[in-house]
Each structure stands twice: as structure tokens, then as C-alpha cells.
Amino acid sequence: MIELIGVSKRFGDTAAVDDMSLRVERGELCVLVGTSGCGKSTTLRMINRLIEHSDGEIHIDGQQIRDFREETLRRRMGYAIQSTGLFPHWTVARNIGLVPRLLKWPPARIRERVEELMAMLGLSMDEFADKYPRQLSGGQAQRVGVARALAADPDILLMDEPFGALDPITRETLQHELRELQSRLQKTIVFVTHDMDEALRLADRLVVMDGGRIRQQGHPLELLREPADAFVESLLGGEDRGLKEAALLTVGERMMPLSPRLLPRERISRHATLREALSMMLWRHAERLAVVDDEDMPIGELSLRRLVGAKHHE
């Protein structure tokens, strides 16, 4: 869906992005991560031509982006940023309907799309449609920003630190909502963040950048288990990588069948992460947990011995 071939961007004598090649498949959530100044936001903005690339080629669905008019290209892509970019004197409904209006959709279709997106993102039409950005919390404003990016049903969604200014609880909630949206809508998403936990939680493909170049890319578990070099290992958390990996795996993936022994008193959902399971074991001084399904019925068990030894036996 998106392909960068030998792409560079120079500002004077400085190369912000240097000979970068990247392929993002249709329906993939690709996260660019790295330290400040590594070129990740510049890369994102070259895809929709907010910044023009100096060398190389960028293709969208097999066509070079410079073959499109800039306005046409940008209307094919949703764009969500940290500051939301909402127009302060427009209502929520009007902000969301911006691109469909530019595309001259009929008013009834625009209203229907606004209602659909507000419902999808947990914003009551009656409560929020006529509010202004200043009347919203940070999390609500960010939901409106995502709704606006999705309004014209674009194939591609570009997101630049969209949750960076939010408190940890709201941020985690919106990360979960984004993954849920992605599972339903199957958009092609390029997401920029400097937060490694956020990157690992969201990415189908994780791209680690440094000095305008890609140091390593692949599935988050691949990078955690086999970092290409000391820089990638450090960025991924160094000795903390085991806990970061545990946050990506579910209890259901590691549970064992129920044993004939007495059922453990402490219970945990099969959907919980192994990190949550480890935390519960430490907090409750439990070496075994009963794993329960959505009806709270025991379906297996998890032991600390098995959990710690599983990595060794893989």
C-alpha cells in the first residue's frame, strides 16, 4: 500500500532521512519509533507531501505520490496529530465533517457519517455534536481528531504522536480503541511515537529509526527476542525486554490444562497479559493462577514455574 524506495530528505547539508526503504502492506499498522530527531515525523510527512522528499520514490498503491495533486493525495489519507488540529470556532460535528464537505458529499451523507464515527468512538451525538474543542477533555478532543481523520473513509491513516499529550490512563484507553478500530476497519496505518510501550502494544510492524535510517524492522516480538544491535536492544528496554515481551502475550497462550490438584484460589482472565499475571502472582504471593473464560469459568491454570521456564524451552 505504501512503499518508500531509497528516500532521502535533506535540509541544507543535513540529512533528516537518509536512503530509506520501507514497504507497508495493506491493512498493516506500522509504527515508526526512535529517539528525538531520528527522522520518523519527517518520514510520515513525506508520505502525504507535507514535506517533499529530496531523493528516491514514494508510491501509494503502486503510483508515485508526485503523480497526484497534493490536495487529492491528502484527501485520500487521514491525518491525526498530537495537537488534534481542530478548528476552535467550529463545533465537533463540523470539525469531523471537514473533508467530506471539501469532497462535496451531500449534507445528509455527511451527517450520517459524522453520527457513525461519533458512535464508533464513544462520543454521544446529543452531548458532543454542538460542543467546541475548548469544551472537550484531552481524550475527547483526540477522539474527535481521529474521527475527522477517518471521515472520508481513507485507505491510509497517518498518525503523528496522536496520544502523546494525554494522561497514561486515557492514553492506554485510546490505544486499545485504535487496535479495536483497526481490527474492524483494516486501514493501512503509519503511526509515529517515541513511547516504546505504545509502539510495542500497537505495531504489526515495528520500525526502529536512528539518524534518518532504519536500524531494524519486523514484528515486535522478533525485535524483542533478537535485537539487531546494542542500540535497538537499549531502545527496546535492555534487561526489561522480558517484561515488555510478557505484555504482548496473553495468559491464554501460556496456560496449561487444569490439573487434578486443588484449583488455585486466585483467578485471572485468559485475555490478561502475562505481565499482568506475573504482577498478580507477586502481589498475591501465588505460584499458580486459575485461568477463567468470559463467563468466569475455570478453563486452565498458569504456574510461575511454567511461566518462567517457558521462554527457556521455546
VOVEXKE-924645 format. One record per residue: x, y, z of N, C-alpha, C in turn. Coordinates in steps of 0.1 Angstrom, whole numbers, plus 5000, padded with zeros to 4 digits. Example, Ala and Ser with C-alpha at 12.3 -4.5 7.8 and 13.67 -1.06 7.14 Angstrom:
2
513249435078512349555078513249675078/512849785071513749895071512950005079/
// end
This chain:
314
500849885000500050005000500950135000/501950125008502950245008504350185007/505050244998506450194996507450314994/508450315002509550415001510750344995/511350404985512450334978513650434978/514650414986515850494986515550644989/514550674998514150805001515050885010/515351005006516151095015515551225016/515751295027515351435028516451515035/516951615027517951695032517451835035/517851895046517652035050519052095050/519352165039520752215037521752105036/522752095044523751985044523351875053/522251885060521851785070520751685064/521051555065520151455060519251415072/517951455071517051415082516551275080/516451235067516151095063517151055052/517850945054518950905045518750775039/518450775026518350645018517450545025/516250575028515350495035514450415025/514350285028513450195020512550125030/511250135027510250075036509050035028/508449915031507249875025506149845036/505049915035503949895044502749825037/502449705041501349635034499949685037/499049655029497649695030497149645043/496449725051495849675064496849665075/498149705073499149695084499249815092/499449795105499749915114501249915116/501850015110503350025110503650135120/504550115130504950215139506350255137/506650385136508050435135508350485149/509550435154509950475167511450505167/511850585176513250625177513450745186/514650785188514950905197514551035189/514451145196514151275190515151305179/514551355168515451385157515951275148/515351155150515751035142515151035128/514151125125513551135112512251065110/511651025121510350955120509251045116/509151165122508051255118508251305104/509551335100509851375086509351275076/509651145079509251035071507751035069/506951055080505551055079505051165070/505551285072505151405065505551395050/506551315047506851305032505751215025/505151125033504151035026502951115021/502551225028501351305023501851435017/503151445015503751565008503651695016/503451685030503551805038505051845037/505951755035507351775033507751705020/508351765010508751704998510051625000/510151504995511351424996512451474986/513651464990514751514981515151414971/515251284975515651174965514851054968/514850964958514150844959512650854954/511950754957510550744952509650704964/508450764964507350714974506150674966/505650554967504550504960503350484969/502150514965500950484971500150394962/499950264966499150174958499750164944/501050164943501850144931502050264923/501550384927501650504919502450604927/503450674920504250774927503450894932/503750934944502951044950502951174942/504051194935504151324928503251314915/502651204912501751194901500351244905/500151264919498851314924498951464926/497851534925497851674930497851664945/498551754952498751754966497451744973/496451814969495151814976494451684975/494551624963493951494960494651384969/495951394970496651294978496351304992/496251424998495951445012494551405016/493651425006492251385009492051235009/493051155003493051015003493550955016/494151045024494851005037494251075049/493951005059493651065072494851115079/494851215086496051265093495651315107/496251255117495951285131497251325138/497251435146498451475152498251505167/499251525174499251545189498351655193/498451765186497651885190496251885185/495851775178494551755172494251835159/494751965160494552055148493052085146/492252075156490852115154490652265153/489652305145489352445144488652495156/489152585164488552625177487152685176/486852745165485552815164484452725156/484852605153483952505147483452405158/482252365156481752255165482452125162/482252035171482751895169482251835156/480951845154480351785142480951855129/481151985129481652055118483152015115/483852005126485251965125485351825118/484551735123484651595118484251595103/483251675099482851675085483651755075/484751805080485551895071485951835057/486551715057487051665044485851615036/484851545041483651525033483051645026/483051755034482451885028483351925016/484751915018485651955007485451864995/485051744997484751644987483351664981/482651754987481251794982480251674983/480451604995479451504998478051575001/476951504998475651565002475551585017/474851685022474751715036474251595044/473251525039472651405046473751305048/474551275038475551175039476651215049/476951345049477951395059477451375073/476151415075475651395089475651255093/475251165084475251025087476650975090/477651015083479050975085479551025099/479151155102479551215115478951135126/477651105125476951025136477650885137/477950825126478550695126479950695134/480750795130482050795136482050835151/481150925154481050965169480550845177/479650765172479250645179480350545180/481150535169482250445169483250475179/483450605182484550655191483950695205/482750655207482150675221481850815224/481450895214481051035216479551045213/478751075223477351085221477051205212/476251185202475851295193475151405200/474251365209473451465216474351555225/475351485231476151555241477351635235/477851585224479151645219479051715205/478051685197478051735183478151885183/477551965192477452105191478452175201/479352095207480352145216481552195207/482352285214483552335207484752275213/485952275206487152205211487452245225/487352375229487752415242486852355253/485752295250484852235260485152085261/486152035254486451895255487651865264/487651745269488851695276489951655266/491151635270492151595260491851465253/491251365260490951245254489751255244/488751345248487651365239488151435226/488951535228489451615216490251515207/491051425213491851335204490951235197/489851195203488851115196488251185184/487951315186487451395175488451405164/489751425168490751425158490851305149/490751185156490751055149489551045140/488351085145487151075138487251165125/487851285126488051365114488951305104/490051235109490951175100490251055093/489250995099488650875093487350915085/487051045085485751085080485451055065/486451075057486151045042486550905039/486650815049486950675047488250655039/489350715043490550705036491150565037/491950525027492650395028493750395038/494350515040495650535047495350635059/495850595070495850685082497250715087/497650845087498950885092498750945106/499450905116499250955130500650985136/500751115140502051165145501851205160/502351115168502251125183500851165187/499851105182498451155185498051145199/498651055207498251045221499351095231/500351165226501451205233501251295245/500151375244499951475254498951435265/498451305264497451255273497951195285/497151185296497551115308497650965305/498350885313498550745310497350665309/496250685317495050605316494350635303/494150765300493450795288494250745276/495550765276496350715265496250565263/496250485273496050345272494650305266/493650385271492350355266492250385251/492850495246492750525232493650435224/494750385229495550285222494650155220/493950115230493149995229492050025219/491450145219490350175209490950175195/492150225193492750225180492950085175/493449995183493549855179492249795175/491249825183489849765181489349825167/489549955165489150015152489849945141/491149925142491949865132491549725128/491149655139490649515136489349515128/488549615129487349625122487449695108/488249795108488349885096489449845086/490449775091491649735083492249845075/492449965081493150065074494650045074/495350105065496750105065497250225073/497950195084498250305094499750315096/500250435094501650465098501550555110/502150515121502050575134503350605140/503550735144504850785149504750795164/505750745172505750765186507150755191/507450815202508750805209508550705221/507350665224507050585235507150435231/508150365237508350225232507150135237/506650155248505550065253504350085243/504050205239502950235230503250165216/504550175212504950115199504749965199/505149905210505049755211503649715212/502849795219501349755220500649765207/500949855199500149885187500649815174/501949795173502549765160502249625155/501949615142502049495134503549485129/504049595125505449615121506049725128/507149695135507849805143509149835135/509349975133510450025125511250115135/512450065138513350145147514250235138/514250365141515050455133516050525141/517150565135518250635142519050705131/519250835133520050915124519450915110/518150905108517550915095517550785088/517950675094518050545088517250435096/516850325090516250225097517350125102/517250105116518250015122517749875122/516349855124515749725123514249735122/513649645115512149645114511649495114/510449485119509849345119508749345130/508249225133507149215143507849245157/507049315166507649355179508349235186/507749115186508349005193509748965187/509848985173511148955167512149045172/511849175173512849275177513249255192/512249225200512449205214513449085216/513148975209513948855211515248855204/515348925193516648935185516949075180/517249165190517649295185518849295177/518949385166520049375157521349425163/521249515172522449575178522249635191/523249685197523149745211522149855212/522149945201521250055201519750005201/519449915193518049865193517649795206/518649715211518349655224518149755235/518949865235518749965245517450035244/517050075231515850145229514650055233/514749925231513649835234513549805249/514549855257514449845271515549765278/516549715270517649645276517149525284/517549515297517249405305515749395308/514949505305513549505308512749435296/513449385286512749335274511849215278/512249135288511449025292510049065296/509949175304508649225308507949285297/508649345288507949405276507349295267/508149185266507549075258506349015265/506449005279505348945286504049035285/504249165282503049245280502349225266/503049155257502549125244501848995243/502048905253501548775252500348755262/499348675259498248655267498348535276/497648535287497548415296497048295288/496148315279495548205272496648135263/497648205259498748145251499648055259/499648075272500648005280500047915291/498647915292498047835302498247685299/498147605310498147465309496747405312/496447285309495147225313495047225328/493847225333493547215347494147085353/494947095363495546975369494546915380/494746785383493946725394494146785407/495146865409495346935422494247035425/494147075437493247175441493347305433/492147355428492147465419492747595427/493647665420494147785427493047885430/493247945442492248045446492148165438/493348215434493448345426493148315411/492348405406491848385392492348495383/492448465370492848565360492248535347/491848635339491248615326492248565316/491748485307492648425297493048545287/492348655288492748765279493848855285/494048835298495048925305496448895299/497348985301498748965296499548885306/500648825301501548755311502148855321/502348975317502849075326501849095338/500549105334499549125345499548995354/499748885348499748755356500948755365/502148795360503248805369503048905381/502449015377502249115388501249055398/500248985394499248935404499948825412/500848745406501548645414502348705425/503048805421503948875431503148945442/502049005438501249085447500548995457/500048885451499148795460500048675465/501348675463502148565467501648425463/501248425450500648305444501548245434/501848115435502648045425501847985413/500547985415499647935405498348015404/497848035392496648105390495648025382/494348035386493347975378492948065366/492948015354492648095342491148075339/490448185338488948175335488548235322/487448185317486948245304486048365306/485348405296484448525297483348515307/482948385310481848365320482448335334/483748355336484348335348484448185352/484448095342484547955344486047915342/486647835352487947795350488147705338/489247735330489447665318490947615317/491747655327493147615327493847675339/495147665339495947725350497247775345/497847865353499147915349500047905361/501247855360502147845371503347935369/503847985380505048065379506247985373/506347865378507447775373507347765358/506147735353505947715338506247845331/505747955337505948085330507348125329/508148105339509548145339510348055330/509947925330510647825322510247815307/509047875304508547865290509547925280/510048045283510948115274512248025272/512647955282513847875281513647755271/512447705272512147585264511647615250/511447745246511047775232512147745222/
// end
